[in-house]
Each structure stands twice: as structure tokens, then as C-alpha cells.
């Protein structure tokens, strides 16, 4: 029986969309957007921040070495403040609230850097969560099996009682390989609710 619903954060609870971030930063030149996309959001340093081997502060000089002077201020701002203002994925706060009211444990398991607590606590839906585990704090990232094991042990949860929701199929597959159930999220809260019901989850009506 499923007793715990575990959510990813980016593109599940809050939007993580580099294209949107660059729009907000008023970056419209296709060449500049490509460079920022590749050298910031798709960089090895970004992955290392999720792993906890770098912080924003230690990643900054490495990233800036590849950024032309005209873009450095913008890239620095994106590095530290991409999550401000935060945008929740539509419908997800209400769904999480109703799951909580229905008696399920609500948890967060996310690949993220050490800055995560600074913006997560300001996300309205965060108040419904019983606990979080962030990759940088345990030096393990999804979809490696280690992070699911650490999460289960930290909160004393049985894998067979956990259902994991993530927008990345590989991350859901990693959870399933560890004995969890899993659903790939496609950005539609109503579709997710229907799939949860198919799993036998009882959800308080809107």
C-alpha cells in the first residue's frame, strides 16, 4: 500500500526553464542564449553543484572563464537568482494539499545545489511537505540507487510504500529499481491526479 508520495522539485513543483529565465533576463540574441544555455545551465559545474562538490561561489569563476565580458553580469545574476521570482507548476500546490489532507506523507527528493533552502522555503506548497532530501547534502544524485536508499533510511520509509513523481523518466526508473512505485510527470496536474487514482491513491476532492 502506498503511504508516501515523494515529489521532485524542478518542473514538478516549481518551474525550471532556462528559456524562461533568459527571457526574464532580457536575453534574446540566439547566440547569447545558446552560450548561456550550454555554459551555465548545461555545464559540468551545474552538475557538480547538484552533487555538492561545488557551490555557486566556487562554480562562479570556472563558469565566468567561458563567458564573454558583455554577458558576465547577466550570467552571474542567473547563477545566483534563477529561482527568483519562483513560479509554481500550475495545479500542483492544490494537489499536494489534498494529498496531505488525505493522510499521505508528502516528501521532496531533488537534485539541487546548496541554495535550495533559500528559495524552497518561500514556495507556498513547501508547507505541506514532511521532509526533504537534496542531492548536494548527500553527494549523490538521481537516478543513482544510493540517493533513494539514503532517503528511505533517513525518514524510515519502506520503499514499497513510496510513490515517486519526477519529470525525468530515468529518475523514475531509478526509484522503481529500488522497489518504489513511480510516475513520470508531464507538466499536467490533472493528468497526474488521474494516474495517482489509477495507483489506488485516495485524494480528497477539490
N, C-alpha and C positions, 0 to 999 in steps of 0.2 A: 504494500500500500504506500502511495506517495504521501509523505508528510511535509516535505520541504521543497520549496520552489526556489531555485538558485538562478539568478539573473546575471548576465554580462552587463556591462555598463555602456560602452560606446556603441551607438547605433541600435541599442536596445532600450536603455533608459534615457540617455542623453544623446543628442546628435554629435557624431564625429564625422565631419565632412570637410576635408581640406578645401574643396572648391568653394563652399560657403564661407569658410574662414578667409580665403583670399578675396572673395567678393566684399566682405566686410572691411578688409584692409585696403580696398580700392586698388587692387592689383588686377589689371585687365589685359596687359600685354601677354600674348600667348607664350612667348619665350621666357618671360619672367615667371609666369605661372608654372611652366614646366620645370624650371630650375628650382623653384621653391618646393614644388611637389616632390621632386626627386632628392634634393639635398637636405630637406628638413623632414617632411612627413614620411618619406620612404627611406630615410637614411639608416645606416647601421647604428648611429648614435641614438636614434629614436628607439630602436630595438634594445639597445643597451640600457636606456633609461627604464624601459619596462622590466628588464632583468635586474635592475638595481645595481648595475656595475658603473653606471654614470648617473649624475643628477643633471638638471638643467644647467647648473652653474659649471660643471665640468664638461658638459657636452658643448656648451656655447662656443668656446674658442675653436674646437675642432670643426664645427659646422661653419662658423664665420670664415674660416680659412678658404672655403669654397664659394663664398658669396661675394659678388661684386659690391664695391663700396656703396653704390646707389641704393642697394636693397638691404643693407645690413640692419638699419634701424627697424624696417618692417619685419624682417625675419626674426630679429631679437624679440620684438613685440609678440609675434606669433608663437615663438618658442615658449614664452612665459605666460601668455594670456590668451591662447586659443580658446580656452573654456569660458571666457568672459565676453559677453553675457552667455549664460548657459541656456540651451534650448532643450526641453524635454521632448522625447518622441511622443507624438500625439496619442492620447488614449492610454498610455502606459501607467501613469500615476493612478488613474481611476481603477485600472485592472489590478494593480498591486494592492491598492487599498481594499478592494473587495476580496482578494485572496487572503489578505491578512485578517479581515473580519470573518472569513470563513474558517479560520483556525489553522491555516498553514504557516509554517516557518518561512520567512522571507529573507533571502540572503543574497549577497553580491560577491561575485568572483570575477575579477577583471585583470587583464594585462594593463598596467598603468604605472606611471612614474611616481616619485615621492611627492609630487604636488597634488596628487589625487584628493587627499583630505581637505585641501583648501577650497576646492570647488564642489566636491560631493556633498559636504555638509550644507551647502546653500541650495541644493537641488530639493524642491519640495517633496518629492517622492521618497527621499532618503529617510524620512522619519518613520517609515513603515518597516525598515529593514532591521532584522535581529542581529546582524553582524556582517562584516565584510572581510574579504581577504584579497590583498592587492599583490600582484606578482613581484614588484620591486622589493617588497618586505621579506620575501621568502626565497628570492633569487631563483625562481622557477616560473616559467610562462606556459600558458596554454598553447598547444594541446599536449604538453608532456604529462605523463601519468603522475609525476611527482606532485604537481600542484593540486590535483584532485585528491590525492591521498592526504596531503598536508591539510587541506580544507576540511575533509571529513574528520580527521583526528583532532583538529583544533576545536571544532564545535561538537564533537562526539555524536556525529551523524552516521547513520547506516547508509552506505551507497545505494542500496536497493530502495531506500525511502526518499531519494533525491531525484528531482527532475531538473535538468539544466537547459537554459534558454540562451542561445547565442546566435549572432548573425553569421558567424563563420562556421561552415559545415565541419571543418577539420576540428574545431574546438568541441563541437557537439559529439563528433566521433570519438574524441579523446575521452570524454566523460562516459560515453557508452562502454568503451573498452575497460573502464574502471568499475563497471557494474551499475552505473546510473542509468536513468532514462534521459531522453533528450529530444528537444525540438529546435529546428532551425527557424530563426525569426526573420521574416521578410519585410519588416517595416510596418506591418498592418496589425494593430492591436486586436481588431475584431477577428481576424483570421487566427491569431494566436489563441484567443479565447475559445474559439471553436475546437482547435486542436487540443487544448487543455481539457475540455469537456470530453473529447474522444479518449483521453487518457484516464477518464474517470474522476477528474478533479471537479469537486462541487464548488461552484462560485456563486456568491451572493449576487442577485440580480441588480441591475443598475437602478 
